[in-house]
Amino acid sequence: MVQIFLVEDDQTIAKNLMMLLRSEGFSVTHAASRSEASKILTEQKFDLALVDISLPDGNGFTVCTEIKAEQKIPVIFLTASADESSVVTGLNMGADDYVTKPFRPRELLARIKNALRKSGQAQAAFEINGLYVDSTSGIVRKNGSEVFLSALEYRLLLVFVNNPKIILSRERLLDELWDAAGEFVNDNTLTVYIKRLREKIEENPTKPEIILTVRGIGYRLGGHHA
């Protein structure tokens, strides 16, 4: 599991971010100050850090320097300031990216996954029951033959691939599809997309082995995946 270090003094923002990241299958450790972050860095190893620039006992630039010295992992700055000097200072100190508050959750997740891919921490290719998904190229193959999916079908498949050990509620999947489509997606639409996706990726859509139904809750990824 990917370990993310969140350094953020605003408790509301931190709580919401931890919920978002954990729902995506990440493990999150939170520090609310520079001193707390320094202590945690000596005790735990991480794959990526999200660091707020403004902290009650210092700034994120110092934390970034410590992180790079201790663990050499990607650092993404969370900043309320989009002025050029702050951005340049952060990048010059070794930050890999920055996101300006208020940020859009999907954009932040995309930046996190991009940073993880660049650092070699993310799994770009995924295979399950003869289905091969390469999220870098966007190619999907079933038993060696390319499978052509619509944008929403592909987005739905990625949600399952990125959360291989999590039961995904219908509500969660609806939120994901709504966000990707930019328009309202209802419960009946989700049922249709699950059916269409199974018809394209399952050996026997009536007896699915990749996208399994969890009665009364939602769905989960099945089979043996790597």
C-alpha positions in Angstrom: 0.0 0.0 0.0 1.3 3.5 -0.9 2.2 5.5 2.2 1.4 9.2 2.0 2.7 11.8 4.5 0.3 14.7 4.9 1.6 17.9 6.6 -1.3 20.3 7.1 -2.3 22.4 10.1 -5.9 23.1 9.0 -7.8 20.2 10.7 -10.8 20.4 8.5 -8.7 20.2 5.3 -6.6 17.4 6.8 -9.6 15.4 7.7 -11.2 15.7 4.3 -7.9 14.9 2.6 -7.4 11.8 4.7 -10.9 10.5 3.9 -10.3 11.1 0.2 -6.9 9.5 0.1 -7.9 6.5 2.2 -10.9 6.0 -0.1 -8.5 5.6 -2.9 -6.6 2.9 -1.1 -3.7 5.0 0.2 -2.3 4.9 3.7 -2.1 8.4 5.3 -0.1 9.7 8.2 -0.8 13.3 9.3 1.3 15.9 11.0 -0.1 19.3 11.9 3.2 21.2 12.4 6.8 21.3 11.3 8.1 19.9 14.6 5.6 17.0 14.5 6.6 16.3 10.8 10.3 16.2 11.7 9.6 13.7 14.5 7.5 11.4 12.3 10.1 11.5 9.5 12.6 9.8 11.8 10.1 7.0 12.6 8.3 6.1 9.3 9.0 5.7 5.7 6.8 7.2 3.0 6.2 7.1 -0.8 5.0 10.7 -1.2 4.4 13.8 0.9 1.7 16.5 0.7 3.0 19.6 2.4 1.2 22.8 3.3 3.5 25.8 2.9 2.1 27.8 5.9 2.6 26.0 9.2 2.2 27.3 12.8 5.9 26.8 13.7 7.6 27.3 10.4 7.0 26.7 6.8 6.7 23.8 4.3 9.9 24.8 2.6 11.8 23.6 5.6 9.8 20.4 5.8 10.4 19.8 2.1 14.2 20.1 2.6 14.0 17.6 5.5 11.9 15.1 3.5 14.3 15.2 0.5 17.3 14.8 2.8 15.7 11.9 4.8 13.8 9.9 2.3 14.1 11.4 -1.2 10.4 11.0 -2.1 8.1 13.2 -4.2 6.8 16.3 -2.5 3.7 18.1 -3.6 3.0 21.5 -2.0 -0.5 22.5 -0.9 -0.6 26.3 -1.0 -3.1 29.1 -0.6 -0.7 31.3 -2.5 -0.4 31.0 -6.3 2.0 33.9 -6.7 5.0 33.1 -8.8 7.6 33.6 -6.1 6.1 31.0 -3.8 5.8 28.5 -6.7 9.4 29.1 -7.9 10.8 28.9 -4.3 9.0 25.6 -3.8 10.2 24.0 -7.0 13.7 25.3 -6.5 13.8 23.6 -3.1 13.1 20.2 -4.7 9.3 20.1 -4.7 7.8 17.9 -7.5 4.5 19.7 -7.9 2.2 22.2 -6.2 -1.6 22.5 -5.9 -3.3 25.8 -5.1 -6.1 25.8 -2.5 -9.0 25.3 -2.9 -8.2 22.4 -5.1 -10.4 19.9 -6.9 -10.1 16.4 -5.4 -9.7 14.6 -8.8 -7.0 17.0 -9.9 -5.0 16.4 -6.7 -5.4 12.6 -7.0 -4.2 12.8 -10.6 -1.1 14.8 -9.6 -0.4 12.4 -6.8 -0.6 9.4 -9.1 1.5 11.2 -11.7 4.2 11.9 -9.1 4.2 8.3 -7.9 4.5 7.0 -11.5 7.5 9.3 -12.1 9.2 8.1 -8.9 8.5 4.4 -9.8 6.2 3.9 -6.8 2.9 3.5 -8.7 1.8 0.4 -10.4 1.0 1.4 -14.0 0.1 -2.0 -15.3 -2.5 -4.3 -13.8 -3.5 -7.9 -14.7 -6.4 -10.0 -13.6 -8.0 -13.1 -15.1 -6.5 -12.4 -18.5 -7.5 -8.7 -18.5 -4.5 -6.4 -18.8 -4.8 -2.7 -18.0 -2.0 -0.2 -18.7 -3.0 3.1 -17.1 0.0 4.9 -18.7 -1.0 4.2 -22.3 -4.7 3.7 -21.6 -4.7 0.3 -23.3 -6.9 -2.5 -22.1 -6.5 -6.1 -23.4 -8.4 -9.3 -22.8 -6.5 -12.5 -23.6 -4.1 -10.5 -25.8 -6.8 -8.7 -27.8 -7.4 -5.0 -27.3 -10.7 -4.0 -25.7 -12.3 -0.7 -26.7 -14.0 1.1 -23.8 -15.9 4.3 -23.7 -14.5 7.1 -21.5 -16.9 6.3 -18.7 -16.4 2.5 -19.0 -12.6 3.0 -18.8 -13.0 5.4 -15.8 -15.2 2.8 -14.0 -12.6 0.1 -14.7 -9.8 2.3 -13.3 -11.8 2.8 -10.1 -11.8 -0.9 -9.5 -8.2 -1.4 -10.6 -7.0 1.4 -8.2 -9.0 -0.1 -5.3 -8.3 -3.8 -5.6 -9.0 -4.7 -1.9 -11.9 -2.3 -1.3 -15.7 -2.9 -1.5 -17.0 0.0 -3.6 -20.4 1.3 -2.7 -22.8 2.3 -5.5 -22.7 5.8 -4.1 -18.9 6.0 -4.4 -19.1 4.7 -8.0 -21.8 7.2 -8.8 -19.6 10.0 -7.5 -16.7 8.9 -9.6 -18.8 8.7 -12.8 -20.5 12.0 -12.1 -17.1 13.6 -11.7 -15.7 12.1 -14.9 -18.8 12.9 -17.0 -19.3 16.4 -15.7 -23.0 15.7 -15.5 -25.5 13.8 -13.3 -25.2 10.0 -13.5 -28.1 8.2 -11.8 -28.3 4.7 -10.2 -29.9 3.2 -13.3 -27.0 4.5 -15.5 -24.5 2.9 -13.1 -26.2 -0.5 -13.5 -26.1 -0.1 -17.3 -22.3 0.8 -17.3 -21.5 -2.2 -15.0 -23.4 -4.4 -17.4 -21.6 -3.0 -20.5 -18.2 -3.3 -18.8 -18.8 -6.9 -17.8 -19.9 -7.7 -21.4 -16.5 -6.4 -22.6 -14.1 -7.8 -20.0 -15.7 -10.9 -18.5 -15.4 -14.4 -20.0 -19.0 -15.0 -19.0 -20.8 -11.7 -18.2 -23.6 -13.7 -16.5 -21.1 -15.2 -14.1 -18.6 -12.4 -13.6 -15.2 -13.1 -12.1 -13.6 -9.7 -12.4 -16.3 -7.3 -11.2 -18.1 -9.0 -8.4 -21.4 -7.9 -6.8 -21.5 -7.5 -3.0 -25.2 -7.7 -2.3 -26.7 -4.7 -0.5 -23.4 -2.8 -0.7 -21.9 -2.5 -4.1 -19.1 -4.2 -6.0 -15.5 -5.3 -5.6 -12.7 -6.5 -7.8 -12.4 -10.3 -7.8 -10.0 -12.9 -9.1 -6.2 -13.1 -8.7 -4.6 -9.8 -9.7 -1.0 -8.6 -10.0 
